[in-house]
């Protein structure tokens, strides 16, 4: 699904990852993180796809909203599990969306 975002400017967090072979609660945590993110102030939407490389893009009203999400206690635990068991590699990019258009 394509996120329904507001008129720019707004911000995007692009999380690109390579998974390990370990599942150990991954799907449950991913579902929980999606639900939790939707309750955060400043959350605008999310888009995600996974093959060998996974890409999740979340959209936020401000950099402050992104910082609050990063510091959320449950999200911090998910980040720890990701580093310890779910990802062999990942990268986070934060960018400002200045223009968008759609069909």
N, C-alpha and C positions, 0 to 999 in steps of 0.2 A: 504494500500500500504506500502511496505517496503522501507524505505529511502535508497537511493544510496549514501553511505558514502565513504570517501576516505580511503586510507591506514592509520591505526593508527600510532601515537596517535592522538586523538581528544577527545572532551568532550561531555558529555550528561547531560541534565537537565531532571530529572524525576519528573513530577508533578502528584501526586496521589490525587484524590479528591472524596468527597461525596457531592452530590448536595442537595440543598433545593428543595422544590416544586415550587419555583419561577422561571419563565422563563424570563419575563421582559427584552427582548433584548439579552438574553444569546447567542442564535445561531448566531445572527448578529455580536455580539462582537467576538465570537469565529472565525467566518469567517474572520473578519477584522484583528484579531491578527495573523492568519495564513498568510494572504497576507502581512501584515506589517513585520512579521518575515522574510519572504523570501527576503525582500529588505535590511535587516541588514547585515553589513559587518560581515563575519565569520559564517553566517548561513549555515548549511550543509544539513538539512532535518528534517523531523518530522514524527512521527508515533503516532497514537491515537486510543484508544478503550474505549467504555463506556458501562457498564451495571449498576449495582448498584454502583460499584466503577469505576471511570474514571482514565485512565492512559494516559498521554501524555508524550512522550519522544522527546525532541528536541536535535539536534546535532550541535555542534559548534566547530570552529577551535581552540578557546582559551578561557581561563578564562576571559580575557579582553572583548572578544566579548559577553560573557554571562553577564558581568557587564553592558555593554552598553545597551543590550536588556532589562535588569531589570530596567534601569534608563530611558528608552524611555517614553516620556510624555504620550502617548496614552496607552502604556502598563501599566504604573503606574495607570492610571484611571481604566483600566480593573481589575487590582489587587484590587483596592479599592472596586469596585462593587462586586467582588468575595467575599471579606471578609464581606461586608455589606449585600448581598442578595442572592448570588448564591451557596455558599458552607457552609455546616455545619462543615466540617473539610477538611483540605488539608495538604499535606506535600510536600516539595521540597527537592530533593536530587541532588547533583552535583557530577559527577564522571568522572574520566579519563578512556577512553577506550584505552586499551593497546593491545588488540588482538580482531579480529573478523574473522569469516569465514562464508561461505554460501554454499548452494546447487546450 
